[in-house]
Amino acid sequence: FFRKMASTPRTVAFSRVSLCASSLPLTRTGIRIPCALGGRSTVDVSRGFASNLNVAASRFRCPAGLCRSGIPSNPSKVSLASIGSALPSTHRATRRAGHFRASRASRATVALPSAMSSSTRHALISVSDKTDLEALARGLHGAGYVLVSTGGSKAAIAGYGIPVKGVEELTGFPEMMDGRVKTLHPGVHGGLLARRDDESHMAAAASHNISMIDVLVVNLYPFRATVTKPGVSYADGVENIDIGGPAMIRAAAKNHAHVSVVVDPSDYADFLGEVSQEGGVSQAKRGYLAWKAFQHCSSYDALVSEWLWGQVGNGAMQPEVTVPMRLKEVTRYGENSHQKAAIYSDESLREHGSGGVGSATQHHGKEMSYNNYLDAEAAFSMASDFKDPCCVIVKHTNSCGVSVVKEGERDLLEAYRCAVRADPISAFGGIVAFNTTIDEDMAREIREFRSPTDGETRMFYEIVIAPGYTEKGLEVLKGKSKTLRILEAKPRAPSGIGFRQVSAGWLSQEADSLTPEDIEFTCVSEAQPTPAQLDDLKFAWLCVKHVKSNAITIAKDGRLLGMGSGQPNRVKSVEISIEKAGEEVEGSVLASDAFFPFSWGDSVEKACQAGVKAIVHPGGSMRDQDAIDCCNKYGVVLMTSGGVRHFRH
C-alpha cells in the first residue's frame, strides 16, 4: 500500500497521530507509527517514505486491515522533532532505507487540533445575520459538507439539530479575548488560502495538520446598525468593527478558484442549487461570489472609515472618501435613449434615515427613467423645504408652479390648482410634489382637474410624489393612468454633504440648507414692507433658491406667478418672469438669487415699471445704491439678505 502511495505524487494525512521522536518504535525497514482510525493500531512506514511525507507533524487515515497494534494513551501530544529532518540528508533526498535516530533533545510537545480527513469537504459558517441559516446549514450538510462554526452561529446550527463542529477543532485554540480572537489562525486561513493544485501548498497543509475549507459563509458584525443607534458610545462602535470576518472573506475570495465564499443570505438558494449539481459550484459562480465578497468588505470598510472620521475629523472635509452605493434600479435609459443608466442608493452613514427620492417607494406606473429621478428630486426637495403644506410642480428640474396652504383662505386642493395655473403649459407632463399626505379628495382632484388653457383637457403628469397616501387616495390616484408613476418618500429638505462629478474628479459641498427663517432681511429703501409683503418676499426667496441661476421669481399671496431661470444674463430672467406672471404682476414681489449689477434701464427698473411692489436680493454690488435710488423713485420696497445668495448651477 505504501509503495503504491509513494509512487504517485499525493499527500498522505495522518489522523490523531502521537509522534514522540524519542519513543517511536524502530523496525528493520523504518518506523512504526500509531494510527487512531481503523481500530487501535500502528502502521510500519519506511524511513525514506516517512521523510518524503514529513510525517512528524502529519496525519494519516489508515485503511482497515493495515493496522497491527495499539495507539499511545496520549494521542493529543506530538514532538516538534521532524522525522524527516532527523534523517541523513542523503536519505531525505533519495528516500533510501537506513537507520532512524531521533534526537532526545527535541522532546518538547504541543497540542494539535483534531485531524480531519483531507478528502472531507468543510464549510465554515460565521454569520451575524441568521436569515435563512437553517436552510443553508441543512443544504450543505445534506450535500456532504462537514459544518464548522463559531459562537452564536454554532449554537444556532446545533439548535436546528444539525451536526456542527467548533472552529477550535480546526485551530486547536479556544475563542479568547471576548471573541476577538477565534478565526485568526493558520488552521483557518491555511485551509482557505491553500491552492489545491499546488503540491507545495498541500504538503505544507498536511505537515501542519491543516484541513481544507471549501465553503466560507460569513457576514459581518452589524456595524452600521450599531453606530446609527442614538447615543452609541465610541467604545461600542469600535467593538463592532469586525476583524476576523473580513480577513476570512478576503482570503476565501482571493482563492475563489478553489473556495466558494458567500456573504449575502439572498445568494443562499442559488448557491445551494449549484452545490447540488454534478461538478459542484461553477467557476463563474465562484468568481461572482468573490467579487461580491470584496465589494461587501469595501462597503463595510467605507462605513468604518466614515464613522471614525466623524469622531476624529473635527468637521473637516474627509481627506479620502469612499461612498458605498447599492444598485437600486437599472433605469429605462439615461438623459437620452442611447445612454445606459441606473440609480444607486447611497449606503453611507450620513444618509441613514434621511429620506428623499433615492429611497422612494414606487406604488404604480411605468419604470422610472434617469430624467424622472432628476425631476422628482427637484420637485420633492423643494416641497420638503416648505414648512406649510404645499404643492410644487416641476418641469425639467425647474419649478413652474408653487403654492402653499393658507389657513382660512386656501386648502390643499386650491393650492394644487394655483400651482397649475401659474404655468399650465409647462405643468402639462410635469412632476407634482406634495409635502403632506394625499387623501381621496386630493387624489380625485389630481385625477380630474382640467387644464386652465382650455378647461377640457385633463392634466397629464409623469410623476406624483408625496410623503404618504391614504388607502383610498392611492386607489383613486392609480385610476388616473396606467403609466402615472406614484412615488412615496420621506420628506428631505436640502441637507448633508453632496457630490457632483467633473472630469477626473468630484466636487463636494454642504447642501444649501438655509431658509428664510435663518436669514436676517434688512430694508434699505424708503418704503417699508407690509406684513403680507414680507411673507411673500420670504416665499419668493425660498422659491428662487430652487431655480437655476440666473434665477428670478415673482410671487404674490403665497403663490408663484412666474420665474425666469438659467439665463446667461439676469435681465432676461427678469423679463421672462414678468411675462409668465402676466397681469398678476401688479402688486407682486420679486426675488433674485444674486445681486443686481445694474438697475437703471435694467433688471430693477424693468421690475418696478411692470408693477412689482417689493424686491429682495443679496446686495453687495458696487452699484447697490443705484438699486436703492431706483426703488425709491418708484416707491418700491427693497430688501437685502445680508449677502446670502442662492446660486444654483
C-alpha positions in Angstrom: 0.0 0.0 0.0 2.7 2.5 1.0 4.8 1.6 -2.0 1.8 2.3 -4.2 1.1 5.6 -2.5 4.8 6.6 -2.7 4.8 6.0 -6.5 2.1 8.7 -7.1 2.5 12.5 -6.2 0.0 13.0 -3.4 -0.3 13.9 0.2 -1.0 11.3 2.8 -2.6 12.6 6.0 -2.3 11.0 9.5 -5.2 11.2 11.9 -4.7 11.9 15.6 -1.1 10.7 15.4 1.1 10.8 18.5 4.7 11.2 17.3 7.2 11.3 20.1 10.6 11.2 18.4 12.3 9.6 21.3 9.9 6.7 21.7 8.7 5.8 18.2 9.5 2.0 17.8 12.1 1.3 15.2 11.7 -1.6 12.7 14.2 -3.1 10.4 12.9 -1.1 7.5 11.7 2.1 9.1 9.5 3.3 12.0 6.2 2.1 13.4 3.5 4.9 13.5 0.5 4.7 15.8 -2.8 5.4 14.0 -6.2 6.2 15.5 -8.6 5.1 12.7 -9.4 1.5 11.8 -9.0 0.3 15.4 -6.3 0.7 18.0 -3.4 0.1 15.6 0.0 1.0 14.2 1.5 1.2 10.7 5.1 0.5 9.6 6.4 3.2 7.3 9.8 3.1 5.6 12.3 5.8 6.7 12.6 7.2 3.2 8.9 7.4 2.8 8.5 9.0 6.2 11.0 11.6 5.2 9.2 12.3 2.0 5.9 12.8 3.8 7.4 14.8 6.6 5.2 12.8 8.9 6.5 14.3 12.1 3.5 16.7 12.1 1.3 15.0 9.5 -1.8 12.8 9.8 -2.8 9.6 8.0 -6.2 7.9 7.7 -5.3 4.3 8.0 -7.4 1.9 5.9 -8.9 -1.0 7.8 -6.8 -4.1 7.8 -3.4 -2.4 7.6 -3.0 -1.7 11.4 -1.5 -4.2 13.8 -1.2 -2.8 17.4 -2.4 -0.3 19.9 -2.1 3.5 19.9 -0.5 5.6 22.6 -2.5 6.6 25.6 -2.0 10.4 24.9 -2.6 11.0 21.2 -3.1 14.8 21.6 0.7 15.5 22.1 3.4 15.4 19.4 7.1 16.1 19.4 8.3 19.0 17.3 11.3 16.9 16.2 10.8 16.2 12.5 11.3 12.6 11.5 12.3 13.8 8.0 14.8 16.4 9.3 16.3 13.8 11.7 17.2 11.6 8.7 20.5 11.9 7.0 20.3 14.4 4.1 21.1 11.7 1.5 18.2 9.7 2.8 15.9 12.7 2.8 16.8 13.4 -0.8 16.8 9.9 -2.2 14.2 8.2 0.1 16.6 5.3 0.6 16.4 3.0 3.7 18.6 3.5 6.7 18.5 3.6 10.5 16.4 6.3 12.2 17.9 8.0 15.1 15.9 10.8 16.8 17.4 13.5 19.0 16.2 13.3 22.5 17.0 17.0 22.9 13.8 17.9 20.9 11.1 16.3 23.0 9.0 19.4 23.6 5.3 18.8 22.9 2.4 21.0 21.7 -1.3 20.4 21.4 -2.5 19.6 17.9 -6.0 20.3 16.6 -8.2 17.3 15.8 -7.3 15.8 12.5 -9.9 15.6 9.7 -9.7 13.6 6.5 -8.1 15.5 3.6 -10.9 14.2 1.5 -13.6 15.7 3.7 -15.3 18.9 2.5 -15.6 21.6 5.1 -17.9 24.6 5.2 -17.1 27.3 7.8 -20.1 29.4 8.8 -19.9 32.5 10.9 -22.8 34.9 10.5 -24.2 37.9 12.4 -27.3 37.9 10.2 -29.0 34.5 10.8 -31.5 34.9 7.9 -32.1 31.5 6.2 -29.3 30.0 8.2 -31.2 26.8 8.9 -31.9 26.2 5.2 -28.2 26.9 4.3 -26.9 24.6 7.0 -29.2 21.8 6.1 -28.4 22.1 2.4 -24.7 22.0 3.0 -24.9 19.1 5.4 -27.1 17.2 3.0 -24.5 17.8 0.3 -21.9 16.1 2.5 -20.1 19.0 4.0 -18.8 18.9 7.5 -20.0 22.1 9.1 -17.6 24.2 11.2 -18.8 27.3 13.0 -18.3 29.8 15.8 -20.1 31.3 18.7 -23.8 32.1 18.1 -23.8 30.6 14.6 -22.6 27.2 16.0 -25.2 27.4 18.7 -28.0 28.2 16.2 -27.0 25.4 13.9 -26.8 22.9 16.7 -30.2 24.1 17.8 -31.6 23.1 14.4 -30.3 19.5 15.1 -27.6 19.7 12.5 -24.1 18.3 13.3 -21.6 21.1 13.6 -18.0 21.3 14.9 -16.4 24.2 16.7 -13.7 26.2 14.9 -11.4 25.3 17.8 -11.3 21.8 16.3 -9.5 23.4 13.3 -7.2 25.7 15.2 -6.5 23.8 18.4 -7.2 27.1 20.3 -10.3 28.2 22.1 -12.0 31.5 21.4 -10.4 34.2 23.5 -10.4 37.9 24.4 -14.2 38.2 24.3 -14.3 36.6 20.9 -11.8 39.0 19.3 -9.5 36.0 18.5 -11.1 32.9 17.2 -10.5 32.5 13.4 -7.3 34.5 13.1 -5.2 31.3 12.9 -3.3 29.3 10.2 -5.7 26.5 10.9 -8.4 28.6 9.3 -6.5 30.8 6.8 -4.3 27.9 5.6 -7.5 26.0 4.8 -8.9 29.0 2.9 -5.8 30.1 1.0 -4.1 26.8 0.1 -4.1 26.2 -3.7 -5.4 22.7 -4.2 -3.4 22.4 -7.5 -0.1 23.3 -5.8 1.7 20.3 -4.3 3.8 22.5 -2.0 0.7 24.2 -0.6 -0.9 20.8 0.1 2.3 19.4 1.6 2.6 22.4 3.9 -1.1 22.0 4.9 -0.5 18.3 5.6 2.6 18.9 7.6 0.8 21.4 9.8 -2.4 19.4 10.2 -4.5 22.0 8.3 -7.8 20.9 6.9 -9.1 22.4 3.7 -12.1 24.7 3.9 -14.1 24.6 0.7 -17.0 26.9 1.5 -17.0 30.0 3.7 -20.2 31.7 4.7 -19.7 35.0 6.6 -21.4 38.2 7.1 -20.0 40.9 9.4 -20.7 42.5 12.7 -23.7 44.9 12.5 -21.5 48.0 12.5 -24.0 50.2 10.6 -26.9 49.2 12.9 -24.7 49.8 16.0 -23.3 53.2 15.2 -26.6 54.6 13.9 -28.3 54.0 17.2 -29.0 57.1 19.3 -26.3 57.7 21.9 -24.0 54.9 20.9 -20.6 55.2 22.6 -17.3 55.3 21.0 -16.3 52.1 22.7 -19.3 50.3 21.4 -18.6 51.5 17.9 -15.0 50.3 18.0 -16.0 46.9 19.5 -18.3 46.3 16.5 -15.6 46.7 13.9 -15.2 43.2 12.5 -11.6 42.0 12.0 -11.7 38.2 11.7 -14.7 38.2 9.3 -13.2 40.5 6.6 -9.9 38.6 6.9 -11.6 35.3 6.1 -13.7 36.8 3.4 -10.8 38.3 1.6 -8.8 35.1 1.9 -11.6 32.9 0.5 -12.3 35.4 -2.2 -8.7 35.6 -3.3 -8.7 31.8 -3.5 -12.0 31.6 -5.3 -10.6 29.1 -7.9 -10.9 26.6 -5.1 -13.1 28.1 -2.4 -16.7 29.4 -2.5 -17.4 32.5 -0.3 -21.0 33.6 0.4 -21.7 36.9 2.2 -25.3 37.6 1.3 -28.3 35.5 2.5 -30.1 36.3 -0.7 -27.5 34.2 -2.5 -28.0 31.0 -0.4 -30.7 29.4 -2.6 -28.8 29.8 -5.9 -25.6 28.7 -4.2 -27.2 25.5 -2.8 -28.6 24.8 -6.2 -25.1 24.8 -7.7 -23.7 22.8 -4.8 -26.2 20.0 -5.5 -25.4 19.9 -9.2 -22.9 17.4 -10.7 -19.5 19.1 -10.6 -20.4 21.4 -7.8 -20.2 25.2 -7.8 -19.1 26.6 -11.2 -16.0 28.7 -11.6 -18.2 31.5 -12.9 -20.4 31.4 -9.8 -17.3 31.4 -7.5 -15.9 34.4 -9.4 -19.2 36.3 -9.0 -19.3 35.5 -5.3 -15.7 36.6 -4.9 -16.5 39.9 -6.5 -19.4 40.3 -4.1 -17.3 39.4 -1.2 -14.7 42.0 -1.9 -17.4 44.6 -2.5 -19.0 43.7 0.8 -15.7 44.3 2.6 -15.1 47.5 0.7 -18.5 48.9 1.7 -18.1 47.8 5.3 -14.7 49.5 5.5 -16.1 52.6 4.0 -18.7 52.8 6.8 -16.0 52.3 9.4 -13.8 55.0 7.9 -16.7 57.4 7.6 -17.6 56.9 11.3 -14.1 57.2 12.6 -13.6 60.4 10.7 -16.7 61.7 12.2 -15.2 61.0 15.6 -11.7 62.5 15.0 -12.1 64.8 11.9 -13.4 67.9 13.8 -15.8 68.7 11.0 -13.2 69.0 8.3 -13.6 67.6 4.8 -12.5 64.0 4.8 -9.1 63.6 3.1 -10.1 60.3 1.4 -13.7 59.3 0.7 -15.3 56.0 -0.3 -19.1 56.2 -0.8 -20.8 52.8 -0.6 -23.6 52.5 -3.1 -26.1 49.7 -3.9 -27.8 49.3 -7.3 -31.5 50.1 -6.8 -32.7 50.0 -10.3 -31.5 50.0 -13.9 -33.5 52.8 -15.5 -35.1 52.6 -18.9 -32.3 54.9 -20.3 -30.2 57.9 -19.4 -30.9 61.5 -20.4 -31.3 60.2 -23.9 -32.5 56.8 -25.2 -29.0 55.8 -26.4 -27.5 56.2 -22.9 -27.4 53.4 -20.3 -28.3 54.5 -16.8 -29.1 53.3 -13.3 -29.9 54.7 -9.9 -27.9 53.6 -6.8 -28.9 54.0 -3.2 -26.4 55.8 -1.0 -25.5 53.4 1.8 -23.2 55.9 3.7 -23.9 56.7 7.3 -24.6 60.3 6.6 -27.7 59.2 4.6 -29.1 56.9 7.2 -32.8 57.5 7.7 -32.6 60.8 5.8 -35.3 60.1 3.2 -35.6 61.6 -0.2 -36.1 60.4 -3.8 -33.2 57.9 -3.6 -35.1 55.8 -1.0 -38.6 56.3 -2.5 -41.1 53.5 -3.0 -42.9 53.3 -6.3 -46.6 52.3 -5.9 -47.7 52.5 -9.5 -46.8 53.3 -13.1 -44.0 52.8 -15.6 -40.5 52.2 -14.6 -38.6 55.4 -13.8 -36.1 57.0 -16.2 -32.9 58.9 -15.4 -34.7 62.2 -16.1 -37.7 61.2 -14.0 -35.4 60.8 -11.0 -33.8 64.2 -11.6 -37.1 65.9 -11.9 -38.6 64.1 -8.9 -35.6 65.2 -6.8 -36.1 68.8 -7.8 -39.8 68.8 -7.1 -39.7 66.9 -3.8 -36.7 68.7 -2.4 -38.4 72.0 -3.0 -41.7 70.8 -1.5 -39.9 69.4 1.6 -38.2 72.8 2.1 -41.6 74.4 2.9 -42.9 74.2 6.4 -46.5 74.9 5.4 -48.4 72.2 3.4 -47.7 73.0 -0.3 -47.8 71.8 -3.9 -44.9 72.1 -6.2 -44.9 71.4 -10.0 -41.6 71.0 -11.8 -40.6 70.6 -15.4 -37.0 69.8 -16.4 -35.9 70.4 -12.8 -37.2 74.0 -12.6 -40.4 74.9 -10.7 -43.2 76.2 -12.9 -45.8 76.2 -10.2 -45.7 76.6 -6.4 -48.4 77.3 -3.8 -48.8 76.9 -0.1 -51.9 76.3 2.0 -53.1 79.5 3.8 -55.3 78.8 6.8 -58.9 80.1 6.3 -58.1 81.1 2.7 -56.7 78.2 0.7 -56.8 74.4 1.3 -54.5 71.9 -0.3 -56.9 71.4 -3.3 -56.8 75.1 -4.1 -53.0 75.2 -3.6 -52.7 72.5 -6.2 -55.0 74.5 -8.6 -52.9 77.6 -8.0 -49.7 75.8 -8.8 -51.1 74.5 -12.1 -52.5 78.0 -13.1 -49.0 79.6 -12.6 -47.9 77.9 -15.9 -50.4 75.3 -17.2 -48.5 74.7 -20.4 -45.3 73.9 -18.6 -47.1 71.9 -15.9 -48.5 69.5 -18.5 -46.3 66.5 -18.4 -44.5 67.7 -15.3 -43.9 66.3 -11.8 -46.3 67.1 -9.0 -44.9 67.0 -5.4 -46.5 67.5 -2.0 -45.1 67.7 1.5 -48.2 66.2 3.1 -50.4 63.1 2.8 -52.6 62.7 -0.2 -56.2 61.8 0.7 -59.1 60.7 -1.5 -60.3 64.2 -2.3 -56.8 65.4 -3.3 -56.2 62.3 -5.4 -59.6 62.8 -7.2 -58.7 66.5 -7.9 -55.4 65.5 -9.4 -57.1 62.8 -11.5 -59.9 65.0 -12.8 -58.5 68.6 -13.0 -58.8 70.2 -16.4 -56.1 72.4 -17.9 -56.8 76.1 -17.4 -55.8 76.7 -21.0 -59.0 75.1 -22.5 -60.9 73.9 -19.5 -61.3 70.5 -21.1 -58.0 68.6 -21.3 -57.2 66.6 -18.2 -53.8 67.4 -16.9 -51.2 64.8 -17.6 -48.3 64.2 -15.3 -45.3 61.9 -15.3 -45.0 61.6 -11.5 -46.8 62.4 -8.3 -44.7 62.2 -5.2 -45.7 62.7 -1.6 -44.7 61.5 1.9 -47.8 59.4 2.2 -51.2 58.4 0.8 -54.4 57.2 2.4 -55.5 53.8 1.2 -58.4 55.3 -0.7 -56.3 58.2 -2.0 -53.8 55.8 -3.5 -56.6 53.7 -5.1 -58.2 56.8 -6.7 -54.9 58.1 -8.0 -53.9 54.8 -9.6 -57.1 55.2 -11.7 -55.7 58.3 -13.4 -53.4 56.4 -15.7 -51.6 53.1 -16.0 -48.4 54.9 -16.7 -48.5 57.6 -13.9 -45.6 57.0 -11.6 -46.8 57.3 -7.9 -43.9 57.7 -5.5 -43.8 57.8 -1.7 -40.8 59.1 0.1 -39.8 60.5 3.5 -39.5 64.4 3.2 -36.0 65.5 2.7 -35.1 69.2 2.7 -31.6 70.1 1.4 -29.1 68.8 4.0 -25.9 66.9 4.4 -22.9 66.7 2.0 -23.4 66.4 -1.7 -21.1 65.3 -4.5 -21.1 66.2 -8.2 -18.8 64.8 -10.9 -16.5 66.7 -13.1 -13.9 65.2 -15.5 -11.4 63.2 -13.4 -12.8 64.5 -10.2 -15.7 65.1 -7.8 -16.9 68.4 -6.3 -18.3 68.2 -2.8 -20.1 70.8 -0.8 -22.6 71.2 2.1 -26.2 71.4 1.0 -27.8 74.9 0.7 -29.9 74.3 3.8 -30.6 78.0 4.7 -34.3 79.0 4.7 -35.8 82.5 5.1 -36.1 81.8 8.9 -32.3 81.6 9.0 -31.7 84.9 7.4 -32.0 88.5 8.7 -33.5 90.6 6.0 -32.9 94.3 6.0 -35.0 97.0 4.4 -32.7 99.5 2.6 -35.4 101.6 0.8 -37.6 104.4 2.0 -40.7 102.3 1.5 -41.2 99.7 4.3 -42.8 96.2 3.7 -46.2 95.3 5.0 -46.5 92.1 6.9 -48.1 90.5 3.8 -45.3 91.7 1.6 -42.7 90.4 4.0 -44.4 87.0 3.9 -44.4 87.0 0.2 -40.8 88.1 -0.1 -39.8 85.1 2.1 -41.9 82.8 0.0 -40.3 84.1 -3.2 -36.9 83.9 -1.7 -37.4 80.2 -0.8 -38.7 79.6 -4.4 -35.7 81.3 -6.0 -33.4 79.1 -4.1 -34.6 76.1 -6.1 -34.4 77.7 -9.5 -31.4 77.5 -11.8 -29.2 80.6 -12.0 -29.6 83.3 -13.1 -32.9 82.9 -11.2 -35.8 85.3 -10.7 -39.1 84.5 -9.1 -42.3 86.7 -8.9 -44.9 85.8 -6.3 -48.0 87.0 -4.5 -50.2 85.7 -1.8 -48.2 82.5 -1.3 -48.3 81.6 -5.0 -45.5 81.5 -7.6 -46.7 83.7 -10.6 -43.7 83.5 -12.8 -40.0 82.6 -12.9 -37.0 83.1 -15.1 -34.2 80.5 -14.9 -30.9 79.5 -16.4 -30.3 82.7 -18.4 -26.8 84.0 -19.1 -27.9 87.5 -18.1 -30.2 88.5 -15.2 -32.2 91.0 -17.1 -33.5 88.3 -19.4 -34.6 86.2 -16.4 -36.5 89.2 -15.1 -38.2 89.7 -18.5 -39.3 86.0 -18.7 -40.7 86.1 -15.1 -42.6 89.2 -15.8 -44.0 87.7 -19.0 -45.1 84.5 -17.1 -46.7 86.5 -14.3 -48.9 88.4 -16.8 -51.4 90.8 -15.4 -50.9 89.4 -11.9 -47.5 91.0 -11.7 -49.2 94.2 -10.4 -48.6 94.3 -6.6 -46.3 91.3 -6.6 -42.9 90.7 -5.1 -39.7 89.7 -6.8 -36.7 87.7 -5.6 -33.3 87.5 -7.2 -30.8 84.7 -6.3 -27.9 87.2 -6.6 -27.3 90.9 -6.6 -28.2 93.3 -9.4 -25.1 94.5 -11.2 -27.2 97.2 -13.0 -30.5 98.9 -12.1 -31.4 101.9 -14.3 -32.9 100.6 -17.6 -32.1 97.1 -16.4 -33.5 94.5 -14.1 -34.6 96.7 -11.2 -36.2 99.4 -13.2 -38.0 96.9 -15.5 -39.5 95.2 -12.5 -40.6 98.5 -11.0 -42.2 99.6 -14.2 -44.0 96.2 -14.6 -45.8 96.7 -11.3 -43.6 94.8 -8.8 -44.0 96.4 -5.3 -41.2 94.7 -3.3 -37.8 93.2 -4.2 -35.3 91.2 -2.3 -31.7 90.4 -3.4 -28.5 89.6 -1.5 -26.9 93.0 -2.1 -23.2 93.6 -2.3 -22.9 95.1 -5.7 -20.7 98.1 -6.3 -23.9 99.7 -7.7 -26.2 98.8 -4.8 -27.0 102.5 -4.4 -28.4 102.6 -7.9 -30.9 99.8 -6.9 -31.9 101.8 -3.8 -32.4 105.0 -5.7 -34.4 103.3 -8.5 -36.7 101.6 -5.9 -37.1 104.9 -4.1 -38.1 106.6 -7.3 -40.9 104.1 -7.9 -41.9 103.7 -4.3 -40.9 100.1 -4.3 -39.6 98.2 -1.2 -36.1 96.9 -1.5 -34.8 94.3 1.0 -31.4 92.6 1.2 -30.4 89.2 2.7 -27.2 90.4 4.2 -25.1 88.9 1.4 -26.7 85.4 1.5 -27.3 84.2 -2.1 -28.7 81.1 -3.7 -26.7 80.3 -6.8 -27.8 77.0 -8.4 -25.9 75.6 -11.3 
